[in-house]
Amino acid sequence: MCTTIMVLSTIALLLRRMFINRVKPQLKQKEHI
């Protein structure tokens, strides 16, 4: 269970970083995340 939670958290962080990097140029800092 602990290992799965760790993996899910790491994947979530990576996906969030990719999503933010992909959306940042479009938003141009209009919405603060």
TIZA-165341 format. One record per residue: residue in three letters; x, y, z of N, C-alpha, C in turn; residue number from 1. Coordinates in pm, 1 decimal. Example, Ala and Ser with C-alpha at 12.3 -4.5 7.8 and 13.67 -1.06 7.14 Angstrom:
<atoms>
+-----+----------+----------+----------+----------+----------+----------+----------+----------+----------+-----+
:  aa :   n_east :  n_north :     n_up :  ca_east : ca_north :    ca_up :   c_east :  c_north :     c_up :   i :
+-----+----------+----------+----------+----------+----------+----------+----------+----------+----------+-----+
: ALA :   1319.0 :   -569.0 :    780.0 :   1230.0 :   -450.0 :    780.0 :   1320.0 :   -330.0 :    780.0 :   1 :
: SER :   1285.0 :   -225.0 :    708.0 :   1367.0 :   -106.0 :    714.0 :   1290.0 :      3.0 :    787.0 :   2 :
+-----+----------+----------+----------+----------+----------+----------+----------+----------+----------+-----+
</atoms>
This chain:
<atoms>
+-----+----------+----------+----------+----------+----------+----------+----------+----------+----------+-----+
:  aa :   n_east :  n_north :     n_up :  ca_east : ca_north :    ca_up :   c_east :  c_north :     c_up :   i :
+-----+----------+----------+----------+----------+----------+----------+----------+----------+----------+-----+
: MET :     84.0 :   -120.7 :      0.0 :      0.0 :      0.0 :      0.0 :     87.3 :    125.3 :      0.0 :   1 :
: CYS :    185.6 :    128.1 :     89.2 :    271.7 :    247.9 :     99.3 :    342.6 :    273.6 :    -33.6 :   2 :
: THR :    392.4 :    165.3 :    -94.3 :    466.0 :    182.7 :   -220.1 :    373.0 :    236.4 :   -328.9 :   3 :
: THR :    251.1 :    185.4 :   -334.7 :    157.4 :    231.9 :   -436.7 :    125.0 :    379.0 :   -415.5 :   4 :
: ILE :    107.1 :    419.5 :   -290.4 :     76.5 :    559.9 :   -260.0 :    194.3 :    647.6 :   -302.2 :   5 :
: MET :    316.2 :    601.0 :   -274.3 :    435.1 :    677.8 :   -313.0 :    439.5 :    694.1 :   -464.5 :   6 :
: VAL :    417.0 :    584.3 :   -536.1 :    421.3 :    589.1 :   -682.8 :    313.1 :    682.7 :   -735.9 :   7 :
: LEU :    192.4 :    671.8 :   -681.7 :     83.3 :    758.2 :   -727.2 :    115.2 :    904.6 :   -701.5 :   8 :
: SER :    172.0 :    934.5 :   -585.6 :    205.8 :   1074.0 :   -552.5 :    312.1 :   1126.0 :   -648.2 :   9 :
: THR :    413.2 :   1044.8 :   -677.0 :    519.6 :   1088.8 :   -768.2 :    463.3 :   1110.9 :   -908.1 :  10 :
: ILE :    378.7 :   1020.0 :   -954.9 :    317.8 :   1034.4 :  -1087.3 :    230.7 :   1159.5 :  -1090.9 :  11 :
: ALA :    155.1 :   1184.3 :   -984.2 :     69.6 :   1302.8 :   -978.9 :    154.4 :   1429.0 :   -988.0 :  12 :
: LEU :    266.9 :   1431.7 :   -916.5 :    354.4 :   1549.6 :   -920.0 :    409.5 :   1569.6 :  -1061.0 :  13 :
: LEU :    453.6 :   1461.5 :  -1124.4 :    509.1 :   1473.2 :  -1259.5 :    401.9 :   1521.4 :  -1356.8 :  14 :
: LEU :    281.7 :   1464.5 :  -1348.9 :    173.9 :   1506.3 :  -1438.5 :    137.8 :   1652.3 :  -1414.5 :  15 :
: ARG :    136.0 :   1693.5 :  -1285.7 :    102.6 :   1832.5 :  -1254.3 :    207.0 :   1926.9 :  -1313.6 :  16 :
: ARG :    335.9 :   1888.0 :  -1302.8 :    443.0 :   1972.1 :  -1359.1 :    427.5 :   1983.1 :  -1509.8 :  17 :
: MET :    404.6 :   1870.2 :  -1576.7 :    387.6 :   1871.4 :  -1722.1 :    266.9 :   1956.4 :  -1760.8 :  18 :
: PHE :    155.4 :   1941.1 :  -1688.2 :     34.6 :   2016.7 :  -1718.6 :     58.3 :   2166.0 :  -1701.2 :  19 :
: ILE :    124.6 :   2205.0 :  -1589.8 :    151.9 :   2346.5 :  -1563.8 :    243.2 :   2401.8 :  -1672.5 :  20 :
: ASN :    346.8 :   2327.7 :  -1708.9 :    439.8 :   2374.2 :  -1812.4 :    367.8 :   2389.5 :  -1946.0 :  21 :
: ARG :    272.7 :   2301.1 :  -1973.7 :    201.4 :   2306.2 :  -2101.4 :     98.8 :   2419.6 :  -2102.9 :  22 :
: VAL :     40.5 :   2452.0 :  -1986.5 :    -66.7 :   2552.3 :  -1980.8 :    -11.6 :   2692.2 :  -1954.5 :  23 :
: LYS :    105.6 :   2702.4 :  -1889.0 :    160.2 :   2833.0 :  -1851.4 :    161.8 :   2932.2 :  -1968.0 :  24 :
: PRO :    220.0 :   2899.1 :  -2084.0 :    225.7 :   2995.6 :  -2194.6 :     87.5 :   3039.4 :  -2242.5 :  25 :
: GLN :    -12.4 :   2952.4 :  -2229.5 :   -146.9 :   2988.4 :  -2274.7 :   -214.3 :   3084.4 :  -2176.5 :  26 :
: LEU :   -195.4 :   3060.5 :  -2046.1 :   -260.4 :   3145.4 :  -1945.7 :   -190.6 :   3280.2 :  -1933.9 :  27 :
: LYS :    -58.0 :   3281.4 :  -1952.2 :     19.4 :   3404.9 :  -1936.7 :     -0.1 :   3462.2 :  -1796.8 :  28 :
: GLN :      0.7 :   3376.1 :  -1694.9 :     -9.0 :   3415.4 :  -1554.1 :   -140.1 :   3488.0 :  -1525.3 :  29 :
: LYS :   -248.8 :   3449.0 :  -1591.5 :   -379.3 :   3510.1 :  -1561.1 :   -435.9 :   3449.8 :  -1432.9 :  30 :
: GLU :   -424.6 :   3316.5 :  -1420.0 :   -475.9 :   3248.1 :  -1301.3 :   -360.4 :   3193.2 :  -1220.4 :  31 :
: HIS :   -360.0 :   3220.9 :  -1090.4 :   -253.0 :   3169.6 :  -1004.5 :   -286.2 :   3028.5 :   -958.7 :  32 :
: ILE :   -196.5 :   2935.0 :   -986.6 :   -221.2 :   2794.8 :   -947.8 :   -142.1 :   2765.2 :   -821.6 :  33 :
+-----+----------+----------+----------+----------+----------+----------+----------+----------+----------+-----+
</atoms>
